[in-house]
Amino acid sequence: MIKAILIFNNHGKPRLLKFYHQYTEDQQQAILREVFQIVSKREDNVCNFLESVSLITGSDDKLIYRHYATLYFVFCVDSSESELGILDLIQVFVETLDKCFENVCELDLIFHVDKVHYILQEIVMGGMVLETNMNEILLRVNEQEKIEKQEAGLQAVPGKAISAVKNMEMPRLPSGLAIPALGSFK
């Protein structure tokens, strides 16, 4: 089971943190610091998995990570997960981000955090892998974007109607014409 997904830059600044176990905010920050200390000191030519990593919980976990440009993509998993499977999952996640943002960079993760979380939820939910087919993930992301555009269009309809009414040429009543009050007809 996947316990956490951490994306941080070369300086340890978090860009996405997703925990699938309940940790306090202090524990999450401690995990981030510990993982950054471990992963950032490793050379690029060494293995991308670390076994028997004792995070806050004290249980034996594995860290599986990839370093792309200025970002580290780290998955904290228990012993039941396949290292190669998780490496492939990281690759699918990064390639999907790359397709969605056309050459993804750190700023895309900062300014489009909702979309990044949506993409991640299409891949992993509750610590379990849902989808690994990039085409299926992209299809769902495109469907979500269409729905969001439709909803944005519907929200704009009242404003457009008001501005259309304001811009209508309404006939003016002739001046001096007296209109009786509604209660005066008997």
GROMACS elastic network, one bead per residue, 0.5 to 0.9 nm:
[ bonds ]
;  ai    aj funct       b0    kb
    1    76     6  0.88919   500
    1    77     6  0.57503   500
    1    78     6  0.56834   500
    1    79     6  0.80488   500
    1    80     6  0.66158   500
    1    81     6  0.62180   500
    1   126     6  0.88697   500
    1   127     6  0.55569   500
    1   128     6  0.60556   500
    1   129     6  0.84980   500
    2     5     6  0.76519   500
    2    19     6  0.86441   500
    2    20     6  0.70105   500
    2    75     6  0.69500   500
    2    76     6  0.60994   500
    2    78     6  0.66028   500
    2    81     6  0.76527   500
    2   124     6  0.85270   500
    2   126     6  0.81692   500
    2   128     6  0.64231   500
    2   129     6  0.82355   500
    3    18     6  0.85989   500
    3    19     6  0.60765   500
    3    20     6  0.50173   500
    3    21     6  0.59356   500
    3    61     6  0.87621   500
    3    75     6  0.76307   500
    3    76     6  0.54518   500
    3    77     6  0.52363   500
    3    78     6  0.70757   500
    3   126     6  0.88060   500
    3   127     6  0.60238   500
    4    17     6  0.74704   500
    4    18     6  0.55740   500
    4    20     6  0.56586   500
    4    21     6  0.74751   500
    4    74     6  0.81661   500
    4    75     6  0.58915   500
    4    76     6  0.50477   500
    4    77     6  0.70392   500
    4   127     6  0.75632   500
    5    16     6  0.76897   500
    5    17     6  0.59665   500
    5    18     6  0.51114   500
    5    19     6  0.64288   500
    5    20     6  0.83893   500
    5    73     6  0.74584   500
    5    74     6  0.58021   500
    5    76     6  0.63156   500
    5    77     6  0.88630   500
    6    14     6  0.73571   500
    6    15     6  0.78426   500
    6    16     6  0.58718   500
    6    18     6  0.64507   500
    6    19     6  0.82755   500
    6    32     6  0.74723   500
    6    35     6  0.88037   500
    6    72     6  0.78395   500
    6    73     6  0.60865   500
    6    74     6  0.50809   500
    6    75     6  0.63894   500
    6    76     6  0.80130   500
    7    13     6  0.85947   500
    7    14     6  0.60058   500
    7    15     6  0.54056   500
    7    17     6  0.63991   500
    7    18     6  0.89093   500
    7    71     6  0.66626   500
    7    72     6  0.55043   500
    7    74     6  0.61835   500
    7    75     6  0.87549   500
    8    11     6  0.77036   500
    8    12     6  0.54889   500
    8    13     6  0.52749   500
    8    15     6  0.51176   500
    8    16     6  0.69056   500
    8    17     6  0.83872   500
    8    32     6  0.86207   500
    8    36     6  0.79756   500
    8    70     6  0.84128   500
    8    71     6  0.56697   500
    8    72     6  0.54468   500
    8    73     6  0.70469   500
    8    74     6  0.84146   500
    9    12     6  0.53337   500
    9    13     6  0.54747   500
    9    14     6  0.66703   500
    9    15     6  0.71415   500
    9    69     6  0.89400   500
    9    70     6  0.54122   500
    9    72     6  0.60409   500
    9    73     6  0.89994   500
    9   106     6  0.77878   500
   10    13     6  0.75253   500
   10    36     6  0.86734   500
   10    40     6  0.72482   500
   10    69     6  0.87989   500
   10    70     6  0.55254   500
   10    71     6  0.62358   500
   10    72     6  0.72856   500
   11    14     6  0.89324   500
   11    36     6  0.85749   500
   11    40     6  0.87391   500
   11    70     6  0.88044   500
   12    32     6  0.79328   500
   12    33     6  0.73775   500
   12    36     6  0.59532   500
   12    37     6  0.84623   500
   12    40     6  0.84349   500
   12    72     6  0.89943   500
   14    17     6  0.67491   500
   14    32     6  0.79043   500
   15    71     6  0.86055   500
   15   106     6  0.76391   500
   15   109     6  0.63567   500
   15   110     6  0.64058   500
   15   113     6  0.85141   500
   16   109     6  0.75064   500
   16   110     6  0.84593   500
   16   113     6  0.78509   500
   16   116     6  0.84617   500
   16   117     6  0.82080   500
   17    28     6  0.86645   500
   17    32     6  0.86186   500
   18   117     6  0.87679   500
   19    22     6  0.71120   500
   19    23     6  0.77355   500
   19    28     6  0.80908   500
   19   126     6  0.88748   500
   19   127     6  0.82581   500
   20    23     6  0.89214   500
   20   125     6  0.83308   500
   20   126     6  0.57593   500
   20   127     6  0.54248   500
   21   126     6  0.86656   500
   21   127     6  0.83443   500
   23    26     6  0.78918   500
   23    27     6  0.56604   500
   23    28     6  0.60182   500
   23    56     6  0.88799   500
   24    27     6  0.50951   500
   24    28     6  0.62156   500
   24    29     6  0.86709   500
   25    28     6  0.50505   500
   25    29     6  0.62361   500
   25    30     6  0.85972   500
   26    29     6  0.51493   500
   26    30     6  0.61439   500
   26    31     6  0.86161   500
   27    31     6  0.60803   500
   27    32     6  0.85453   500
   27    56     6  0.66622   500
   28    31     6  0.50825   500
   28    32     6  0.61782   500
   28    33     6  0.86620   500
   28    56     6  0.86408   500
   29    32     6  0.50305   500
   29    33     6  0.61794   500
   29    34     6  0.85572   500
   30    33     6  0.51216   500
   30    34     6  0.60492   500
   30    35     6  0.84864   500
   30    55     6  0.86409   500
   30    56     6  0.75399   500
   31    34     6  0.50951   500
   31    35     6  0.59552   500
   31    36     6  0.83736   500
   31    55     6  0.63375   500
   31    56     6  0.65612   500
   32    35     6  0.52401   500
   32    36     6  0.60019   500
   32    37     6  0.85151   500
   33    36     6  0.51544   500
   33    37     6  0.60960   500
   33    38     6  0.86533   500
   34    37     6  0.51338   500
   34    38     6  0.62520   500
   34    39     6  0.86327   500
   34    55     6  0.76193   500
   35    38     6  0.51472   500
   35    39     6  0.59556   500
   35    40     6  0.81926   500
   35    55     6  0.83353   500
   35    63     6  0.81677   500
   35    74     6  0.83036   500
   36    39     6  0.52780   500
   36    40     6  0.55793   500
   36    41     6  0.82284   500
   36    72     6  0.87810   500
   37    40     6  0.57043   500
   37    41     6  0.64354   500
   38    41     6  0.58935   500
   38    42     6  0.70386   500
   39    42     6  0.55241   500
   39    43     6  0.87323   500
   39    48     6  0.89078   500
   39    50     6  0.89465   500
   39    63     6  0.87321   500
   39    65     6  0.79979   500
   39    72     6  0.83481   500
   39    74     6  0.86372   500
   40    43     6  0.79751   500
   40    72     6  0.84678   500
   42    45     6  0.84564   500
   42    46     6  0.71141   500
   43    46     6  0.58924   500
   43    47     6  0.89588   500
   44    47     6  0.82514   500
   44    48     6  0.86533   500
   44    67     6  0.80777   500
   45    48     6  0.88667   500
   46    49     6  0.89066   500
   47    50     6  0.78828   500
   48    63     6  0.80645   500
   48    64     6  0.57868   500
   48    65     6  0.55087   500
   48    66     6  0.65377   500
   48    67     6  0.89453   500
   48    83     6  0.87930   500
   48    87     6  0.82601   500
   49    62     6  0.69003   500
   49    63     6  0.55765   500
   49    65     6  0.65657   500
   49    83     6  0.68725   500
   49    87     6  0.88826   500
   50    53     6  0.66892   500
   50    61     6  0.85005   500
   50    62     6  0.55153   500
   50    63     6  0.50529   500
   50    64     6  0.65075   500
   50    65     6  0.87799   500
   51    60     6  0.74959   500
   51    61     6  0.64369   500
   51    63     6  0.66136   500
   51    64     6  0.87069   500
   51    79     6  0.83910   500
   52    59     6  0.81353   500
   52    61     6  0.54896   500
   52    62     6  0.60340   500
   52    63     6  0.86449   500
   52    79     6  0.87968   500
   53    58     6  0.85384   500
   53    59     6  0.79490   500
   53    60     6  0.56275   500
   53    61     6  0.51649   500
   53    62     6  0.58209   500
   53    63     6  0.70935   500
   54    57     6  0.71101   500
   54    58     6  0.50006   500
   54    59     6  0.57311   500
   54    60     6  0.53683   500
   54    61     6  0.62839   500
   54    62     6  0.86001   500
   55    58     6  0.56641   500
   55    59     6  0.70540   500
   55    60     6  0.77805   500
   55    61     6  0.73052   500
   56    59     6  0.80946   500
   57    60     6  0.86012   500
   58    61     6  0.86198   500
   59    78     6  0.85529   500
   60    78     6  0.70794   500
   60    79     6  0.73909   500
   61    76     6  0.67083   500
   61    77     6  0.57556   500
   61    79     6  0.62286   500
   62    75     6  0.81250   500
   62    76     6  0.57681   500
   62    77     6  0.52756   500
   62    78     6  0.59732   500
   62    79     6  0.66394   500
   62    81     6  0.86438   500
   62    83     6  0.84406   500
   63    74     6  0.66198   500
   63    75     6  0.58038   500
   63    77     6  0.64493   500
   63    78     6  0.88013   500
   63    83     6  0.88198   500
   64    73     6  0.83526   500
   64    74     6  0.57394   500
   64    75     6  0.52554   500
   64    76     6  0.65431   500
   64    77     6  0.77265   500
   64    83     6  0.66553   500
   64    84     6  0.89089   500
   64    86     6  0.69571   500
   64    87     6  0.68014   500
   64    90     6  0.89068   500
   65    72     6  0.68204   500
   65    73     6  0.53967   500
   65    75     6  0.61265   500
   65    76     6  0.86163   500
   65    86     6  0.85841   500
   65    87     6  0.70884   500
   65    90     6  0.77416   500
   66    71     6  0.84111   500
   66    72     6  0.58606   500
   66    73     6  0.53380   500
   66    74     6  0.66836   500
   66    87     6  0.74849   500
   66    90     6  0.73377   500
   66    91     6  0.83368   500
   67    70     6  0.74105   500
   67    71     6  0.58623   500
   67    73     6  0.63567   500
   67    74     6  0.86078   500
   68    71     6  0.53310   500
   68    72     6  0.63258   500
   68    73     6  0.78190   500
   68    94     6  0.88708   500
   69    72     6  0.82640   500
   69   105     6  0.85355   500
   70   105     6  0.83279   500
   70   106     6  0.73455   500
   71   105     6  0.84788   500
   71   106     6  0.70695   500
   73    90     6  0.70990   500
   73    94     6  0.86450   500
   74    90     6  0.82773   500
   75    86     6  0.75680   500
   75    87     6  0.88790   500
   75    90     6  0.81235   500
   77    80     6  0.78713   500
   77    81     6  0.64424   500
   77    86     6  0.88210   500
   77   127     6  0.87724   500
   78    81     6  0.61968   500
   79    82     6  0.79904   500
   81    84     6  0.88738   500
   81    85     6  0.75432   500
   81    86     6  0.73322   500
   82    85     6  0.50488   500
   82    86     6  0.62234   500
   82    87     6  0.86277   500
   83    86     6  0.52588   500
   83    87     6  0.62168   500
   83    88     6  0.86470   500
   84    88     6  0.61420   500
   84    89     6  0.85213   500
   85    88     6  0.51033   500
   85    89     6  0.61728   500
   85    90     6  0.87303   500
   86    90     6  0.61319   500
   86    91     6  0.85277   500
   87    90     6  0.51179   500
   87    91     6  0.63113   500
   87    92     6  0.87523   500
   88    92     6  0.62460   500
   88    93     6  0.86520   500
   88   132     6  0.86053   500
   89    92     6  0.50379   500
   89    93     6  0.61549   500
   89    94     6  0.86187   500
   89   123     6  0.83142   500
   89   129     6  0.85662   500
   89   132     6  0.66038   500
   90    93     6  0.50512   500
   90    94     6  0.61550   500
   90    95     6  0.85421   500
   91    94     6  0.51854   500
   91    95     6  0.60357   500
   91    96     6  0.84413   500
   92    95     6  0.51558   500
   92    96     6  0.59869   500
   92    97     6  0.85393   500
   92   123     6  0.88242   500
   92   132     6  0.66506   500
   92   133     6  0.76914   500
   92   134     6  0.63001   500
   93    96     6  0.51727   500
   93    97     6  0.62239   500
   93    98     6  0.85640   500
   93   119     6  0.79049   500
   93   120     6  0.72548   500
   93   123     6  0.75001   500
   93   132     6  0.84320   500
   93   134     6  0.80431   500
   94    97     6  0.50708   500
   94    98     6  0.60532   500
   94    99     6  0.86753   500
   94   104     6  0.82048   500
   95    99     6  0.61848   500
   95   100     6  0.86021   500
   95   104     6  0.87955   500
   95   134     6  0.78174   500
   96    99     6  0.51216   500
   96   100     6  0.61629   500
   96   101     6  0.85567   500
   96   119     6  0.78572   500
   96   134     6  0.61451   500
   96   135     6  0.85565   500
   96   137     6  0.75403   500
   96   138     6  0.69245   500
   97   100     6  0.50921   500
   97   101     6  0.59702   500
   97   102     6  0.79231   500
   97   103     6  0.80116   500
   97   104     6  0.60814   500
   97   116     6  0.74020   500
   97   119     6  0.76786   500
   98   101     6  0.53751   500
   98   102     6  0.53067   500
   98   105     6  0.82931   500
   99   102     6  0.51918   500
   99   103     6  0.69757   500
   99   104     6  0.77879   500
   99   138     6  0.81255   500
  100   103     6  0.82778   500
  100   104     6  0.78060   500
  100   138     6  0.75614   500
  100   141     6  0.83695   500
  100   142     6  0.89972   500
  101   104     6  0.51440   500
  101   105     6  0.82223   500
  101   108     6  0.70195   500
  104   107     6  0.81252   500
  104   108     6  0.61722   500
  104   109     6  0.80045   500
  105   108     6  0.54650   500
  105   109     6  0.70328   500
  106   109     6  0.53530   500
  106   110     6  0.65542   500
  106   111     6  0.89463   500
  107   111     6  0.60301   500
  107   112     6  0.81661   500
  108   111     6  0.53464   500
  108   112     6  0.55646   500
  108   113     6  0.76961   500
  108   116     6  0.84755   500
  109   112     6  0.55047   500
  109   113     6  0.54552   500
  109   114     6  0.88931   500
  109   115     6  0.85552   500
  109   116     6  0.64815   500
  110   113     6  0.57214   500
  111   114     6  0.85577   500
  112   115     6  0.54808   500
  112   116     6  0.63332   500
  112   117     6  0.87784   500
  113   116     6  0.50569   500
  113   117     6  0.61390   500
  113   118     6  0.85586   500
  114   117     6  0.51820   500
  114   118     6  0.61693   500
  114   119     6  0.86992   500
  115   119     6  0.61809   500
  115   120     6  0.85745   500
  115   141     6  0.83034   500
  116   119     6  0.51243   500
  116   120     6  0.61974   500
  116   121     6  0.86097   500
  117   121     6  0.60691   500
  117   122     6  0.86510   500
  118   121     6  0.50318   500
  118   122     6  0.63675   500
  118   123     6  0.88810   500
  118   141     6  0.76299   500
  118   144     6  0.89648   500
  119   122     6  0.51781   500
  119   123     6  0.66485   500
  119   124     6  0.88379   500
  119   137     6  0.71981   500
  119   138     6  0.82997   500
  119   140     6  0.86626   500
  119   141     6  0.67794   500
  120   123     6  0.51111   500
  120   124     6  0.59018   500
  120   125     6  0.79194   500
  121   124     6  0.51517   500
  121   125     6  0.54247   500
  121   126     6  0.88016   500
  121   130     6  0.83876   500
  122   125     6  0.73123   500
  122   129     6  0.88628   500
  122   130     6  0.67663   500
  122   131     6  0.65549   500
  122   137     6  0.62078   500
  122   140     6  0.77032   500
  122   141     6  0.82641   500
  123   128     6  0.85890   500
  123   129     6  0.59729   500
  123   130     6  0.52333   500
  123   132     6  0.64234   500
  123   133     6  0.87904   500
  123   137     6  0.72642   500
  124   127     6  0.61432   500
  124   128     6  0.55106   500
  124   130     6  0.53612   500
  124   131     6  0.71953   500
  125   128     6  0.54786   500
  125   129     6  0.65950   500
  125   130     6  0.66913   500
  126   129     6  0.84152   500
  129   132     6  0.76293   500
  131   134     6  0.79933   500
  131   136     6  0.76882   500
  131   137     6  0.71258   500
  132   135     6  0.89070   500
  132   136     6  0.81659   500
  132   137     6  0.77679   500
  133   136     6  0.54647   500
  133   137     6  0.64420   500
  133   138     6  0.88217   500
  134   137     6  0.50325   500
  134   138     6  0.60877   500
  134   139     6  0.85031   500
  135   138     6  0.51290   500
  135   139     6  0.60805   500
  135   140     6  0.87218   500
  136   139     6  0.50232   500
  136   140     6  0.63355   500
  136   141     6  0.86768   500
  137   140     6  0.52442   500
  137   141     6  0.62410   500
  137   142     6  0.86810   500
  138   142     6  0.60822   500
  138   143     6  0.85281   500
  139   142     6  0.51918   500
  139   143     6  0.62126   500
  139   144     6  0.86783   500
  140   143     6  0.50195   500
  140   144     6  0.61624   500
  140   145     6  0.86591   500
  141   144     6  0.50681   500
  141   145     6  0.62584   500
  141   146     6  0.87457   500
  142   145     6  0.50475   500
  142   146     6  0.62833   500
  142   147     6  0.87418   500
  143   146     6  0.51421   500
  143   147     6  0.63642   500
  143   148     6  0.87225   500
  144   147     6  0.51323   500
  144   148     6  0.62145   500
  144   149     6  0.86712   500
  145   148     6  0.50303   500
  145   149     6  0.61655   500
  145   150     6  0.86169   500
  146   149     6  0.51096   500
  146   150     6  0.61912   500
  146   151     6  0.86265   500
  147   150     6  0.50783   500
  147   151     6  0.61538   500
  147   152     6  0.85372   500
  148   151     6  0.50972   500
  148   152     6  0.60745   500
  148   153     6  0.85607   500
  149   153     6  0.61391   500
  149   154     6  0.86741   500
  150   153     6  0.50276   500
  150   154     6  0.62737   500
  150   155     6  0.86904   500
  151   154     6  0.50445   500
  151   155     6  0.61976   500
  151   156     6  0.86501   500
  152   155     6  0.51475   500
  152   156     6  0.63582   500
  152   157     6  0.89731   500
  153   156     6  0.51399   500
  153   157     6  0.65303   500
  154   157     6  0.52265   500
  154   158     6  0.79696   500
  155   158     6  0.68299   500
  155   159     6  0.79479   500
  156   159     6  0.54661   500
  156   160     6  0.62397   500
  156   161     6  0.87759   500
  157   160     6  0.50680   500
  157   161     6  0.61183   500
  157   162     6  0.86824   500
  158   161     6  0.50703   500
  158   162     6  0.62396   500
  158   163     6  0.86765   500
  159   162     6  0.52264   500
  159   163     6  0.62791   500
  159   164     6  0.86057   500
  160   163     6  0.51974   500
  160   164     6  0.60825   500
  160   165     6  0.86726   500
  161   164     6  0.50413   500
  161   165     6  0.62299   500
  161   166     6  0.86245   500
  162   165     6  0.51879   500
  162   166     6  0.62095   500
  162   167     6  0.86711   500
  163   166     6  0.50102   500
  163   167     6  0.61845   500
  163   168     6  0.87121   500
  164   167     6  0.51445   500
  164   168     6  0.62582   500
  165   168     6  0.51864   500
  165   169     6  0.86672   500
  166   169     6  0.83898   500
  167   170     6  0.88377   500
  172   175     6  0.85611   500
  173   176     6  0.87506   500
  173   177     6  0.74235   500
  174   177     6  0.60287   500
  175   178     6  0.86735   500
  180   183     6  0.84021   500
  180   184     6  0.67082   500
  180   185     6  0.82071   500
  181   184     6  0.55563   500
  181   185     6  0.79596   500
  182   185     6  0.66152   500
  183   186     6  0.76972   500
